[in-house]
Amino acid sequence: MRIAIAGAGAVGRSIAAEMCAGGHEVLLIDRSARAIDVDALPGAEWLLADACELASLDSARLDEFDAAVAASGDDKVNLVFSLLAKTEFAVPRVIARVNDPRDEWLFTDAWGVDAAVSTPRLMVSLLEGPADGAPAGGDPDGAEAFSQASGETDLLELTLEEGSAFVGEQAGALMPRLPEGIVLVAVVRAGAVVAPFPTTELRAGDELVFLSSAPTVAELDDLLAPGGGA
């Protein structure tokens, strides 16, 4: 799969690192020369350009990409990039980052957004935890799904238990083995969010947060369960 990511900050690079580890072709676009760090992600392509300029996206041949991710820290940039990717270049799948919760209402298909991910909303979901009366471990499969704007993409939270084959391993060992349609987007440890770079060590008790468009998470459950993933 070919993926174009607008914004080469911490979020954009984290997504790119995981997708590259999964064998996908990734293009990172940023207008700031300071954000371009080819050595940090040698497996990705880099483009120093404004992701809101039609000419820049045309030169990048955005119409040949399977997905686009608006991952900058500016909601205006993310909206314009999403709209151009969908309406001018017919990118099949457009996912956008929402930085300010007050802007969430804008991130719809009217702006070309297929799925919007709000970091503040994710953090609130993690803080609130399971509903009253629910078992401490979440649902029977160990994953909690939080529906996003599109209704087609979910955020899944799963606890990495002692005995899992990935405890003590780096995230880069897990990424290529994830089921199709599931991407690791964050590791929550002791209340702090850790970016899932390929070199990030996974520990027992980590809350792994996934972005998923897969029809079922059973395969993911089996992969991470104690004794699984061998």
N, C-alpha and C positions, 0 to 999 in steps of 0.2 A: 504494500500500500504506500502511496506517495502522500506525504503530509506537509502542508505549509503552515508555519507558525509565525504569527506576527507578534513581535516582542521577544527579545533575547535576554530578558531579565532572569531572575531566579526561577520564576514559574515556567517561563518558556523553555529555558535550558533543562529544567527538571523533566518536563514532558518530552523534550527532544531526546534526552539521554535514555529514557525508558523505551521510547519507540525505536530508537536506533538499536538498542539491546535486543529488541524483538524482531530485528531483521527488516524494519521498514525504512524507506527512503524519506529523509527529513530535510526540509529547507527552513532555515531560520532567517527572518527578515527584521531588520532594525535600522533606524536612521542614525543611531548614535554609534560612532566608531568605537567608543569605549565599551560598548556591549558586544562587539565582535571579538570572539576569543576562539579561534580555530583550534588551538591546541587543547582546549577544554573538551571539545567534542569533535575529534577528527573524523568521525563517521558521518557527520552532518554537513550539508551545504550551507553556506552563509551568504547573505545578500545585504550589502549596505545600501539601504533604500528606504523611502517613505512608503509604508504599507497602505497609506491612504491615497496614494497617487495611482491613477489608472495606468499610466505609462509604465510605472515600475512593476506593477503586477502583470502587465502584458509582456514585458521583457522576461519576467520569471516564468511565463507560460503557465499561469495559474489554472487555466482551463484543462491542463493535463493532470491535475492533482485529484486524488480521491477524497481528501478531507482538508479542511482548513481550521486552524485554531487561533482565535483572537485572544492572545494571552498578555497583552500589555497592561501596564498599570493605569492606563487612561481609558475610561469608559467610552469617551467620544471616539477615540482611535479604534477601539474594539467594535463599535457599532458600524463605523464607516467601512472598515475592513470586511466585516461580515456581510454587509449589504453589497459591496462590490464583488466579493467572492461568489455570492449566490446569484445575483442578478446579471452581472456582466460576464462572469466566467463559468457559471453553472456548476460550481463545485457541489458534488452530491451531499456532503455532510459538513456542516459548519457548527463549530462549538465555540462559545464565547465566555470569557471570564467577566464576571460582574464585580467591580471593585467597591462601588457605593451602593448599599441596599436600596437607596432611594431611586436608583436608576433601573431596578429590576423590571419594572413594568414596560420598559422600552425594548427589552431583549426578547423579542418575539419573531415569528416568521415574517412579519411585516418588514423587519430589518434584516431578513435573511438568516436569522438564528434558528438552528434546529434544536439546540440544547444550550441552556445557560447554566453556568456553575457559579454560585455565589459563595465566596470564602466565608463571609460573616454568617451566612445561613448554615453552612456546614459546621462552623464552630459552635453555633447555638445548638444544633442537633446533637453534636458530640457532648456538649455540656449537660443537656437535658437528659441524655441517656434513655434507657428503656422506659416505657410508660409504667405508671403505678400498677403494681400487681403482676407485671411481667417478670419472668425469671431473670436472674442476674446475668445469665449468659446470652440474653437476647432470644431470638427465635430458635426453633428446634434445630435449624441448620447452622446456627452460630453466626448468621449474617443479618444485618439490619439494613433495609433498603429505604433510602430517603428520595422520594420522587422529585424530579427537577421540572423546570418549566415546560419541557416538551412532552413529558409523560412517557417518553421512549427511552430516556437515559436515567439510570439510578446511581446514587452513591451508596456503596456497600461498606459497612464497617465489620471487620472480622478480627477477633483476637487470636494472635499467634500463640498457641499453647505449647507448654513443655512437651517434648516428644515429637514435635513436628520436624520433618527433615530439613526445614529451612532455618531453624533456630541456630544461631551462630554463623549462618551463611550470609553472604552479601546479597543485597537486593538484586544485583545483576544476575545472580543464579536463579532467582525466581521469575524475573521479567519474561524471559523467552518461553517459559513453561506455562504462562497464564493462558486460560482458554480464550479463544477468539472473541473479540468484543469486550474484553475486560482489561483495564489499564490501572496500574498502581499509581495513585496520585499523592499520597501522603502517608507518613508513619507518625502516629501519635504515641508519645512515650512520656509517662509521668506528667501528663497534662500539657506537654510541649509538642509542637508540630515539627517533625524532622523531614526535610526534603529527601525523597527516595532516589538518590543518585545510585548508580550501579555499585559504588563502593560502600554504600550505607550498610552497616551491619544490622541484621535482624535479631531481635532478642525475644525470649519468652515473655509474654505479657504485652508485647507491642500491639496496638490497635492499628491494623492495616486498613487504609481507606482506598477503595477502588471506584473508578468510574466505569459503569457497565451498560452496554446495550445488548448484552446476551440474554436470550430468552429464559435461561435458568442459571442458577449459581451452584448447582449440585456438584459440577465438575471442579469448581474452585474450592468448594468445601472439602471434597475428597483429597484434593492436592495439598491443602494446608493442614489437614487433620493429623493428629499424632499417628505415626506409622505410615502416613501417606506420602506421596511425592518421591518415593525411593526410586 
